[in-house]
Amino acid sequence: MSTIDYIIKFLSIIIRATLYDLDEINRRIKLKKEVLIKNGETIFDLRAKLAIKKSNDQQNENDQQT
């Protein structure tokens, strides 16, 4: 594979991950709109929670491997 192929593959992975995050945020907003408004949560709060969840999931995977 050439360098360009690696770059394209890398960018496509990032784009897929971002789209997955956006889909997850949209799903949560649609399902829990009233709860989100009542609790004062924003899209930024949800984005932060997703990042924390991913971090915890990665940490759990690392712990299981050791």
C-alpha positions in Angstrom: 0.0 0.0 0.0 1.2 3.5 -0.8 1.3 6.3 1.7 -1.8 7.9 0.1 -3.7 4.6 0.7 -2.8 4.7 4.3 -3.8 8.3 4.7 -7.2 7.6 3.0 -7.7 4.6 5.2 -6.9 6.6 8.4 -9.2 9.4 7.4 -12.0 7.0 6.6 -11.7 5.5 10.1 -11.8 8.9 11.7 -14.9 9.9 9.7 -16.7 6.6 10.5 -16.0 7.1 14.3 -17.2 10.7 14.1 -20.4 9.7 12.3 -21.0 7.0 14.9 -20.6 9.6 17.7 -23.1 11.9 15.9 -25.6 9.1 15.4 -25.3 8.2 19.1 -25.9 11.8 20.1 -28.9 12.1 17.8 -30.4 8.9 19.1 -30.0 10.0 22.7 -31.5 13.4 22.0 -34.5 11.9 20.2 -35.1 9.3 22.9 -34.6 11.6 25.9 -35.3 15.1 24.7 -37.6 16.0 27.6 -35.2 14.5 30.2 -32.3 16.4 28.7 -34.1 19.6 28.8 -35.3 19.0 32.4 -31.8 18.1 33.5 -30.2 21.0 31.6 -27.9 18.8 29.6 -26.6 20.0 26.3 -25.1 18.4 23.2 -21.6 19.3 24.7 -22.4 17.4 27.9 -23.4 14.3 25.8 -20.2 14.6 23.7 -18.1 14.7 26.9 -19.9 11.7 28.3 -19.2 9.7 25.1 -15.5 10.6 25.3 -15.4 9.5 28.9 -17.3 6.2 28.1 -14.8 5.5 25.3 -11.9 6.2 27.6 -13.3 3.9 30.2 -13.9 1.1 27.7 -10.4 1.4 26.4 -9.0 1.3 30.0 -11.1 -1.8 30.7 -9.7 -3.5 27.5 -6.2 -2.7 28.6 -6.8 -4.0 32.1 -8.2 -7.3 30.7 -5.1 -7.8 28.4 -2.6 -7.4 31.3 
